[in-house]
Amino acid sequence: MRFNLPVCADRYAQIATAFGLAEKNEELSAERLVDEVHAMSRRINIPRFIDLGIDPKEFNLISEYSYQNNSNESNPRIMGQEDYLTILKETHGGS
């Protein structure tokens, strides 16, 4: 969600408003929604990526396969293999 935020903040803000999370502007509302979804995943014990025990040596292969998957066209923001690799590295760092 955070990766897609720059291209769909308006949609995220609409969802935030529907859930009573509206802030003083669209960007803040969208960011709050992303933060709330993250917090909810913690509350319902969805494991963090780092907790899955995936060896960082596999990130290049995972990013390559992720880039090749069929869901790229439906993602709101165009993603390249480097984007997937960046996300893997960032989430493995625990952020």
N, C-alpha and C positions, 0 to 999 in steps of 0.2 A: 504494500500500500504506500509506503513512504517513497519508494522509487517512482510510483505513478503520480504522486501528489502534484508535481509541477504541471501536469497536463489534465488533471481531472479534479482540481480543487473545488470547482463549482459543484460537481456531483457529490463529492465528499461533504461539502458544506450543507447541501440539501439533506443528506442523510443525518448529519449532525443535528440539524434543526429538527428533523422528525423525531429524534431521540432526546430532545431537550438539552442538547449540548452546544447550542449556538453561542458564539462569542461575538465580539464587537465588529468583526469583519469576516469575510468569506475565508481568507487564508487561515486565520486563527481557528475558525470553526472546523475547517478541514484537518488542521494539525491536531486539534483536540480529538476528533474522531479517530484518527490513527493512533493516538496515545491511548484512548479508551479501549480500542480493539486489542492493543498490545496488553494493557492491564487485564482485560477480561481473559485473554488467553493464559495469563499467569494464574488468575483465580481458578480457572477450570483445569489447571494442570496440563496444558499443552506443553510438551517439552520444548525447550529452546534448542535451536539448531546445534549449538555447541554440545549439548547433552546427548546428542545422538551418536557421538563417538566416531564420526566420520574423519578419516585421516586427511589432513589438508593436502597431502600429496595427490589425492584423488580429485581435487577441485578443478584442475584443468579439464579432465575427462568429463566430470559432471557438467561443467559449464558448456562444453562442446555439445553434449547430448541435450542439454536444456535448450540451447540455441536451435538445435535441429528439430525440436518437438513441434507438433502441429498447433500448439496454442499461442504461438507468438503473434499471429495475425489478430487474435482477439484481445490482446493486451492493449490497454489504452496508450501506452508509450512504447515506441520502437525499442527493442532490446537487441544488442549485439552480444557476442560471446564474452567480450570484456565486461559488459554490464553484469552478466550472470556471475562472472568470476569475482567482481567487486562485491556483489551482494553476498556471495558465499564467504568471502574473507571477512567482511564487516560483521555478518551474523555469527561467524565462528568466534569472533572476538568478544561476543557476548552483548553487543549493543542491540 
